[in-house]
Amino acid sequence: MRYKIRDIARGAMIAALYIAVTMLFAPISFGEVQLRVSESLTLLPFYMPEAVPALFVGCLIANFIGGLGLWDVIFGSGATLLAALLSSKMPNLWLAAVPPVIVNMFVIGTILHLIIDVPLLAAYLYVGLGQAAACYAVGIPLMKVLEKYSIISRRKH
């Protein structure tokens, strides 16, 4: 897919926003129990394909700055990339929120289990609930507001 300069600029803004929101809420963005508010942006690929690489880059940099080391940088950012790709293919916004919840629940939950010894099922529960809150309680209302004011709209991929 060829990106236009406008798409690249929009992607850069999404990546920067992901980093800024993650770091603003750093105390709850990293660790055993987390609610990464910036994950609400993982619904943007449903609307715009340039959000897929943007979220990956934003997550990569945020995890490099404040994450749990190399495992988190590689696999945490990879989870965001996979979730973004899957979200971009969903038929509606509510289903677009499912991949970030499921992918991150298992990938980040496993990372937390391996790195900081959180019991595996507890890690899945903590991350899954945090992701569900970010995507459904913050992300969907945010996307609806952005739609209402014509800031975003669904494009054919």
Summary of the structure (lengths in Angstrom):
residues: 157
radius of gyration: 14.6
end to end distance: 9.3
largest distance: 45.4
contacts: 538
relative contact order: 0.15
helix: 77%
strand: 0%
